[in-house]
């Protein structure tokens, strides 16, 4: 019995020691501070300029308790976009340099603010404030990177980061951005029942947008070719049903177009209407033979005159 009791006591002591060691190890693990900033040439500043800015941020913050790293960096190999989103969400604090208003930087800042995690925003003295983020305090620094002013900037940045970390640690409701706003009512999503002709018309508009986008990007990457094939397959099917076969949807589309032109006070001469339709909606105008399109416009004008 004495040996068992001694064994139990030894086990408890080992457990306590392990727990204390774990706490000690956690205390020694530095907090990771993510960095969001331009890294390539923008707004007249070279990649080397941004490398110098990054070094300034690291010099200001790197210490035993804080370790800085670009949110796009990681030890392992992986998908960079996934890594960026994960770091934007998981990093205890992020410093974001909006100098030059780099689109990628502004997008990543938007994600971080949407996550409502501690964020410190900095910018150079030649970059104007953005309307949406102007309520957030921006710590300025000279784009010229003058030594004396940079020394002051590093001191202020270090103080802001440490105080922000301390405040977020003791205040569970701490918010960098979203806490300043209150959503009093969640809007309901409106649903609408449409007739088959309206459905075909909406689908046709989607196809036209898809084809226009593909035509702009078809020489850029293979994805464009895939979108073109998908759009063509979908378009061929819908055009066969709604246009080539003279569906009721196409006739109503043409009639709606004629009615719209009449309401605008435009000429109802068939030739002028055909020209306008070909200019505004060439996909519709070229999807049926000219004689059939002419007949559709003529019938629409006739019905409008009868009414």
C-alpha positions in Angstrom: 0.0 0.0 0.0 2.8 2.4 0.9 4.5 1.8 -2.5 1.2 2.5 -4.4 0.6 5.7 -2.5 4.2 6.8 -3.2 3.7 6.0 -6.9 0.5 8.0 -7.0 2.2 11.0 -5.3 5.1 10.7 -7.7 2.7 10.7 -10.6 0.9 13.9 -9.3 4.3 15.6 -8.9 5.3 14.6 -12.4 2.0 16.0 -13.8 2.4 19.3 -12.0 6.0 19.6 -13.2 4.9 18.9 -16.8 2.1 21.5 -16.6 4.5 24.1 -15.3 7.0 23.2 -18.1 4.2 23.6 -20.7 3.2 27.0 -19.3 6.9 28.0 -19.4 7.2 26.9 -23.0 4.1 28.8 -24.0 5.5 31.9 -22.4 8.6 31.6 -24.5 6.8 31.2 -27.8 6.8 34.6 -29.5 3.5 36.1 -30.8 3.4 36.1 -34.6 2.7 39.5 -36.1 1.6 39.2 -39.7 2.6 41.9 -42.2 0.5 43.0 -45.1 2.3 45.4 -47.5 3.4 46.0 -51.1 6.3 43.9 -52.3 6.6 44.9 -55.9 6.9 48.3 -57.7 3.9 50.5 -57.3 3.2 54.3 -57.1 6.7 55.1 -58.1 8.3 53.0 -55.4 10.5 50.1 -56.4 10.6 46.6 -54.9 13.8 47.5 -53.1 12.0 50.4 -51.4 9.4 48.1 -50.0 12.1 45.7 -48.8 13.6 48.6 -46.8 10.1 49.3 -45.3 9.7 45.7 -44.4 13.1 45.7 -42.7 12.1 48.9 -40.7 8.9 47.1 -39.5 10.9 44.1 -38.5 13.5 46.2 -36.7 10.7 47.9 -34.8 8.8 44.8 -33.7 11.1 41.7 -33.7 12.0 40.7 -30.2 11.8 37.8 -27.8 8.0 38.1 -27.5 7.0 39.1 -31.1 8.0 37.6 -34.4 7.1 39.3 -37.7 6.3 37.6 -41.0 4.5 38.4 -44.2 1.1 36.7 -44.2 2.0 35.1 -47.5 5.1 33.4 -45.9 5.1 29.9 -44.4 7.6 27.2 -43.5 5.7 24.5 -45.5 4.9 24.4 -49.2 1.2 25.0 -50.0 -1.3 27.2 -51.8 -0.4 30.8 -51.2 -4.0 32.1 -51.2 -5.0 29.6 -48.6 -2.0 30.5 -46.5 -2.8 34.2 -46.7 -6.3 33.8 -45.6 -5.3 31.4 -42.7 -2.7 33.8 -41.5 -5.0 36.8 -41.8 -7.4 34.9 -39.5 -5.0 33.2 -37.1 -2.3 35.8 -36.5 -2.9 37.5 -33.1 -2.0 40.9 -34.7 -1.4 42.2 -38.2 0.4 45.3 -39.3 -0.9 46.6 -42.7 0.9 49.1 -44.8 -1.6 50.7 -47.2 1.0 53.0 -48.9 0.4 53.2 -52.6 -3.1 51.6 -52.2 -2.0 48.3 -53.6 -5.2 46.4 -54.6 -3.9 43.1 -53.0 -3.1 44.9 -49.8 -6.4 46.7 -49.6 -8.2 43.3 -50.2 -6.3 41.6 -47.5 -6.9 44.5 -45.1 -10.6 44.1 -45.8 -10.5 40.4 -44.9 -8.6 41.1 -41.7 -11.1 43.8 -40.7 -14.0 41.4 -41.6 -12.4 38.9 -39.2 -12.4 41.7 -36.7 -9.0 40.9 -35.3 -6.4 43.3 -33.9 -4.9 45.4 -36.7 -2.5 48.3 -36.9 -2.5 50.3 -40.1 0.4 52.3 -41.4 1.0 54.5 -44.5 3.6 56.8 -45.9 3.1 60.5 -46.0 2.4 60.7 -49.7 -0.6 58.3 -49.7 -4.0 59.7 -49.3 -6.5 58.2 -46.9 -9.1 55.8 -48.3 -12.7 56.7 -47.5 -13.7 53.2 -46.1 -10.7 52.8 -43.8 -10.2 56.5 -42.8 -11.9 56.1 -39.4 -9.1 53.7 -38.4 -6.0 55.4 -37.0 -3.1 55.3 -39.5 0.5 55.6 -38.3 2.4 57.7 -40.8 6.0 57.4 -41.9 8.1 59.4 -44.4 8.2 57.8 -47.9 11.8 59.3 -48.1 12.7 57.0 -45.1 14.6 59.8 -43.5 16.5 58.3 -40.6 15.4 60.7 -37.8 11.7 60.4 -38.7 12.0 56.6 -39.1 13.4 56.3 -35.6 10.4 58.1 -34.2 8.1 55.9 -36.4 9.6 52.7 -35.1 9.1 53.7 -31.5 5.5 54.7 -32.1 4.8 51.5 -34.1 6.2 49.3 -31.3 4.1 51.1 -28.7 0.9 50.8 -30.8 1.4 47.0 -31.4 2.2 46.2 -27.8 -0.7 48.3 -26.5 -3.1 46.8 -29.0 -2.0 43.3 -28.1 -2.5 44.1 -24.4 -5.9 45.7 -24.9 -7.2 42.8 -27.0 -5.9 40.3 -24.4 -7.7 41.8 -21.5 -10.9 42.9 -23.4 -12.7 40.0 -25.1 -15.0 42.4 -27.0 -12.0 44.4 -28.4 -12.7 45.4 -32.1 -10.5 47.2 -34.5 -13.3 48.1 -36.9 -16.6 46.3 -36.8 -17.3 47.1 -33.2 -17.8 50.7 -34.2 -20.9 49.7 -36.2 -24.2 48.1 -35.2 -26.5 46.1 -37.5 -30.0 46.6 -36.1 -31.8 44.5 -38.7 -30.8 41.8 -41.1 -32.3 42.4 -44.5 -34.3 39.6 -46.0 -33.4 38.1 -49.4 -36.1 38.9 -51.9 -37.2 36.0 -54.2 -39.0 36.4 -57.5 -41.0 34.0 -59.5 -40.4 34.4 -63.3 -42.1 33.1 -66.3 -40.2 30.9 -68.8 -39.7 33.7 -71.3 -38.3 35.9 -68.5 -36.0 33.1 -67.5 -34.7 32.6 -71.0 -34.1 36.4 -71.3 -32.2 36.5 -68.0 -30.2 33.4 -69.0 -29.4 35.1 -72.3 -28.1 38.1 -70.6 -25.8 35.9 -68.4 -24.5 34.2 -71.5 -23.7 37.5 -73.2 -21.8 38.7 -70.1 -19.9 35.4 -70.0 -19.0 35.6 -73.7 -17.9 39.2 -73.5 -15.6 38.4 -70.5 -14.2 35.4 -72.2 -13.5 37.4 -75.4 -11.5 39.9 -73.4 -9.4 37.2 -71.7 -9.4 34.3 -74.2 -5.7 34.8 -75.0 -4.6 35.1 -71.4 -5.0 31.6 -70.0 -6.5 28.2 -70.5 -9.3 29.0 -68.1 -10.7 31.4 -70.7 -11.0 28.6 -73.2 -12.9 26.5 -70.7 -15.3 29.3 -70.0 -15.8 29.9 -73.7 -16.6 26.2 -74.3 -19.0 26.2 -71.3 -20.6 29.4 -72.5 -20.9 28.1 -76.1 -22.5 24.8 -74.9 -25.0 26.7 -72.7 -25.6 29.3 -75.4 -26.2 26.9 -78.2 -28.8 25.0 -76.1 -30.6 28.2 -75.1 -30.4 29.8 -78.4 -31.7 26.7 -80.1 -34.7 26.6 -77.7 -35.4 30.3 -77.4 -34.1 31.9 -80.6 -33.5 29.6 -83.5 -36.9 27.8 -82.9 -38.6 31.3 -82.7 -39.6 30.7 -79.1 -42.1 32.9 -77.4 -39.4 34.2 -75.2 -37.5 35.8 -78.2 -40.7 37.3 -79.5 -41.5 38.9 -76.2 -38.0 40.1 -75.9 -38.3 41.9 -79.2 -41.7 43.2 -78.3 -40.3 44.5 -75.0 -37.5 46.2 -76.9 -40.0 47.9 -79.3 -42.2 49.0 -76.4 -39.1 50.5 -74.6 -38.1 52.4 -77.8 -41.7 53.7 -78.1 -41.7 54.9 -74.5 -38.5 56.7 -75.1 -40.1 58.5 -78.1 -37.7 56.8 -80.5 -38.7 56.2 -84.2 -40.8 53.1 -84.8 -39.5 52.7 -88.4 -38.6 49.0 -88.8 -35.2 49.6 -90.3 -34.2 52.0 -87.5 -35.5 49.6 -84.9 -33.5 46.8 -86.5 -30.4 48.9 -86.5 -30.9 49.9 -82.8 -31.5 46.2 -81.8 -28.3 45.2 -83.7 -26.3 47.9 -81.9 -27.7 47.3 -78.4 -28.1 43.5 -78.5 -26.0 42.1 -81.4 -26.2 38.6 -79.9 -30.0 38.6 -80.2 -30.0 40.3 -83.6 -27.6 37.8 -85.1 -29.1 34.7 -83.6 -32.0 34.5 -86.0 -32.2 35.0 -89.8 -32.7 38.6 -90.8 -36.1 37.9 -92.4 -37.4 36.3 -89.2 -36.1 39.2 -87.1 -37.7 41.7 -89.4 -41.0 39.9 -89.1 -40.8 39.9 -85.3 -40.1 43.6 -85.2 -42.8 44.3 -87.7 -45.4 42.3 -85.7 -44.3 44.1 -82.5 -44.8 47.5 -84.1 -48.2 46.4 -85.6 -49.4 45.2 -82.1 -48.3 48.5 -80.6 -50.2 50.5 -83.2 -53.3 48.4 -82.7 -53.3 49.0 -79.0 
